[in-house]
Amino acid sequence: MIKYLYPNGDWCYRALHTAHAVYHDEDGKLIARAEKPDGSALYEFEIVGFELIEPGQVYT
């Protein structure tokens, strides 16, 4: 699993296989590219960080 951390303090968990890229854009913002939940396309969104969650780890 991957835990994306949003600029407003929120977060979400996504399956690791849906993550396609994490990079800094021209403005220096950290951007994630992931697959939409229905698998129809990719989308990009700003994050402030991410964590890789190992199998069996407790999600908090």
Secondary structure as UniProt FT lines:
FT   STRAND          2..5
FT   TURN            7..8
FT   STRAND          11..14
FT   HELIX           16..18
FT   STRAND          19..24
FT   TURN            26..27
FT   STRAND          30..35
FT   TURN            37..38
FT   STRAND          42..47
FT   STRAND          49..52
FT   TURN            55..56
//
